[in-house]
Structures are given as structure tokens and as C-alpha cells.
């Protein structure tokens, strides 16, 4: 479902601020894979996600989503293949619109606009059933303005909206980093339910080693613009934070784990 081949990305080339963020990264996600990506600051994980999303072009290599070569497609043209949730809970929703209106926008993304009435009864019933998955009571607040919701509720709604059209690829960009631990745990539980329900192929960036181990069927650790570890199957199921740090040291020849990575 996602095929990344030998991609490179350097920012500010030829200047004193030159920074090589990706160094020949290759990665394949099969249909239904839920991959967590972890790494310290500057490891390249967010650069990888943004390269897949089309935020910036890669210097070399190619990217395919669902068998379609999207390497040269701009971000807005990749949107029909991708659902994305950002770190900031305020980014994925329209605060002045109702919950059901936000969901209707997400459901109709990419479709031809018509003059028919806004939201039908069947659509409303569908949105209510979808909201029940979140277990936050939002199914009883369809006409509430999104701006009245908490950060966690907005992020959970954004997640649901990103998955509404069953995208080829769901990108989660540290989507719980701005939330308190209790709320983050709820959003991660909702993530697991939504991903499993439709077997969505998912790439989740996180700084939290426990979350990276607990979720998904595969874990990737990045270091200095490369994939240092790729763990799946029984090995991932038995993995502990201590194991992960030890494997990281063996793979990179370094015991320098980023403070943010260790503290989380």
C-alpha cells in the first residue's frame, strides 16, 4: 500500500544550515499494516511522514501509494489517497462549524458538489454510529460547535474524519503529543479501534516508546535519517522498552537516546 524507495532529503543545501534529513530511506507497508515510527529529535521520522504526504518534494527516490507513483504529485493531489492527523488538535477541524457539519465535509471530500440539502437523515444516523466508536459521548452532540470541545475530543474527531473515507494510507503525526496522558490514552484506544475496524494501512509517528511498542504490528526506529530497526511479529509482541534501547544501541553503535525519547 506504501512503497518508499531510496529517498533522500536535504534542507538548505549548499549553505551553513545544510541538514541532510533522509539518507536513502526505503520502506514498504503492506495492506493493513499498522506501523509505529520512533526516534529522537532529528532522526528523520517527521521528514519521512511529510515526504510521503507531499509537503515537500524529495531530492531522490520515489514514493508510491496503492500502486500509484505520487513522487511528483503536490500535497493537495495526494490528499485523495491519504488521511492525516496532525499534532495540533486545532488543525483538523473547523471550530465554528457543528460536529455533523465537520463530518459531512470529511465524508464529501473530493466529490462533486451539488445543490441538494446539507445533511440527510441517513448521513446523520451514520455519523452518530461512527462517533460511538470514540466512546466520548459525542454521538449525542452532533449539533455542538467543534470549538466547544476539549483538545482531546477535537483530536479524536479529527481522527475519525481522517478515516471516514477509508484512505489508502492513514498518517498520524504525533497526534497525541499535545494531550495530557489520560486523554492521550483515550485517543490511542480510539485509534486502535478505528484502524482495526477498516484494516487501515497506518503510519504513526511517536516519541513514546511504550506507545510504539503497544500499538501496531510493526515498529520502526529511525536514527540520523535512516531506519535503524524494523521489528514485527512475535519479536514485537515480546518487546520491552529495555529491549528496544538495547537493540537501538546494537544497531547504531550508540547509546545516545534522545532525552525526550527516554522521558516519554
N, C-alpha and C positions, 0 to 999 in steps of 0.2 A: 504493500500500500504506500510505503515511502521508501524511496531509493536515493540515497545521497552518495555520490561517487567523487572522492578525491577533491573535496572543496577547500579552497584557500580564501582567506580574507585578511587584508592588511589595511589598517586605518592610517591616514595621514602619511602615505608613502613618500619617501624622499625628504622628510622633514625631521626635526629633532624630536617630534612627538610620534614618530612612526611606531606602530604597535601591530605585530602580527598576532591576530586573534584565533585564526583557524589554520592548521598546518596539515592539509591533505586528509581531512576527515572523511571517512566512508562509513555509512550506516544503512542497514536495511531493516524496515519494520514490516512484518507480515500482517495480513488482515487479522484484526482483533488483538494485536499486541498492545499491552499497556506498559510503556517503558518509562521508568523514572530516571532522571538525569541529575547527577550531583557533582559538585566540585567547588573549590574555593573561589575567592574573588579573582577574576581574570583568567579563569580556567577555559573559558570559551563556550560555556553552556548557553548563555543568553544570546551570544553571537550566532550560535548554531540554530537556535529556535528562530531568530529574526531572519536568518538567511533562508530558512525553509518557508517562512511566512512572506518573504519578498520585500521586507523592509528596506533592505539594500541588496545590490547585486553582488554575487561572489566574483572573485578575481579569476578563479579557475575552477574546473569541475562542473558537474551537472546534478540537477535535482529533479526527480520525477515523483508525482503523486498520483496514485491509482493508474499507473502506466502512462500518464501524460507528462511530457517533458515541460516543466514550468520554469526552467532556469532563466529564461529571458522574459518571463511574464512579470509585469509590475504587480505590486501588492494588491491593488483592487481587482485585478483579473484572476488572482489566485484565491480570492475570497470565496468563490463558489465551491472550492474543494476543501476549505478549511473552516473550522470553528475555533475561536480563540478567546481565552480568558486572561486578562492582564492582572498584574499585581495590585493595581489601584482599584478598589471596589467601585469607585465612582465612574470608571471609564466605559463600562459595558452597557449602561442603561441610560435612559432619558429621564431625568429626575422629575420633570414637570408633567410627565405622562403617567397614566394608570398602569398597573401591573399587566392587565389584559392587553392594553394598547402596545406596551413594550413587547409582549409575547407575539402579538399579531405582526408587528414589524419584523421580528426574527423569523416567523413562520413564512412570511411572504417575500423574504429577501431573494432577489433575483427573478421574481415572477413579474409578468406584465401587469401593470396597474389597471384597475377597472373603476367604473363609477358605482359599483354595487355597494350596499350598506356596509358599514365598517366591520363589525364583528358579528357573525351569525351565532345562533344558539348552540349549534353543534360545535363550532370552534370554541365557544366559551366553556362548554362541558369538557372538551378535550384539554383545554388549558388547566381546568380545575383538577382533572385526573393527573396531569403531568406534575402539577405543583404538590400533590400529595406525596410524591417521591421524596421531596425535600424534608418532609416531616417538620415543617416550621409554621404550620397553620396559615400559610399564605393562600391556600385554596379558598379560604373564606374572606379574602381581602382583595378580590380581583379589581375592584374599582378604586383602591387606595393609590395615592400618588407614590411613585417609587422613591421620591425624595424624603418620604416619611419613614422609610425602612432603615434599619441599622446597617452598618457596613457589612456584617456577616450575611444578613438577609439579601442585600443587594448583590453580593458576590455569588451566593447560591442561585439567585435568579439569573444572573449573567451566565453562570454555568449551564443552567437549564436551557436558556435561549441559544447558547452556542451549540448545544447538542440537538436542538429541536428539529433541524433539517437532516439529521444523521449525516454529518460531514464525512468525507473520506478520511480526514485527519483532524483530531482534536488536539490543540496546543494549549497547555496550561503553564503560564509563565509566572512561577512562584505565586500562585493565585491565593495562597493562604498566609503569605508573609506579613501582610499588613493587619492581620486579625489577631485577637487575643487567643491564647492556647485552647480554651474551651470552644470558642466559635470556630477556630481553625479545624478542630477535630470533627465538628458537625459538618462543615463544608467538605472535608475529606471523605467522610462517610457518604455524603450525598454524591460526591464524585464517583466513588466506587459503585454505588447503585446505578447511576446513570450510565457509566461506561459499560458495566456488565449487562445491563438491560438490552442495549443495542449492539453489544460487542464492538464498541467504537475503538478504532486504532488511535492510540493516545500517546503523546509525548509530554511528560510532566517534569518541569524544571523545579528543583527544590534545593534549599540549603540544609534541610533537616534530614540527618542520616536515618533516624528512626522511621520517618515517614517514607523515605526512599526504599527502605527495607520492607516496610509493612504493606505497601501498595504496589500493584502491578505484578507482571510475570517476569519482568526483566529489569536489571539495574545497570546503568552505565555511569562510570565515574570519569570525568574529564580532568586533564592536567596539562597546562601550557599549550592549549589549542589542539590537543589530541585526545583520543579515547584511550584511557589508561587501563580501564577494567570494563568487562562486559559479562555480567553474571545472570544466569537464568536457571529455570528448572529447579531440581532438588537442592542444588547448591544455594540458590537464592532463598528458598524456604527455610533453610537451616542457618542463614546468615545472621550474625550479631554485629553490633557497632564495633566491637573489638576486632572481630574477624575482618570487617571492612577496612579498618585503619591498618591492620597488618598487611592485608592484600595490597592496599594502596602503597605502602612503603616498599613492598617487594616489586611492584610493577614500575614504580617511578624512581626507585633508589633514593627516595627522600622520606623523611619522617615529618616534613613540614606541612602539617594540616592547618589550613586557614582557621583563625580564631573563631570566626563566625560559624564555620562548619562544626568545630568542636563544641562550642557553647550551645548550639541548637540540638 
